[in-house]
Amino acid sequence: MISKTEKKTIVKAVGKPYTTKIFEWLKEKDIQRPDGQLYTKTNISHVLNGIRENILLEGHIVTCAAHFALKLKKDQKKKEAALETIKQAV
């Protein structure tokens, strides 16, 4: 089960609206429930809020959060490089 601390970390990595972003990422990666249906935003919300336990979905959510955290880190490096270029040009 995802703890409150873990949820805060996931939300910080993914950003808001986190349920929608996780849903879209799962859909893009074609990650489905064992019955072949897409995970719903409600499924995601219930797992993140500790209402339901779903080990499989929890793993997918953590992988998704890691993806967004890495993307955020890369974007931050690009921003810093662009700012450095601007500083050098001025």
N, C-alpha and C positions, 0 to 999 in steps of 0.2 A: 504494500500500500504506500502511496506517495504521501510523505509527511508535509506539514505546513511549511517547513523550512525548504524542503525540496521543491514544493510548488512555487515558492517565492523565487528560487533560483531559475526554475524553468520559465516562469513568466518574465523574469528579467532578460533572459536569453532570447526568448521568442518575441517578446513585445506584445502590445495589445493591438487588436483583439486576439488574444492568444488562442482561444478555442477555434476561431475561424482559420488562423494561420496554420495551426496543427492539422485541422481537417483538410485544408487545401494541400498541405505537404503530403499527408497520407494518400490523398487522392492522386496527386501527381506521381507518387512512387508506386501507385497501384497496390497499396497495402490494404488488405481487406480482412474482415472477420473470418473465422474458420468456416462459417456458412456461406462465404462468397459475397456477402453484402458489405458495403462500405461502413466503416465506423461512422456513427453520427456525432454531431456536435454535442448532443446530450451524453452519449457514451464517454466522450473525451472529458466533458465537464464533470461528470460523476466520478470518474477515476481521479482527476486532478483535485477534486474537493474531498476525496476520501469517502464518498458515499458508497462506491462499489470498488471491489478489488478485481483487477484483471491484469494478471502478470504479463500477458502478451502485449496488451495495449500500453501498459506502463513502459515496457522496453521500447516500444515504438516512439512513445512520447519523449523518452530520454534521448533516443537517437535523433529525433527531430530537434530537440533543444540544443544538442551538440552541434548539429548542422547550422542552426541559426547563430550560435555563439561563435563558431568559426567564421561565418560570413560577417558578423559584426566586427570581429577582430581584423579581418582583411579590409573591410570598409574603413575602419579607423586608421589603418596603416596608409591607405590611399589618401585619406583626408589629410593626414599629417604630412605626407609627401607633397601633396598639392599646396598646402600652406607653406611648406619650406621653399618650394619653387617660387611662390609669390613673394616671400620675404627676400629671396635672393634677387628677384627681378626689380624690387623697389629700392 
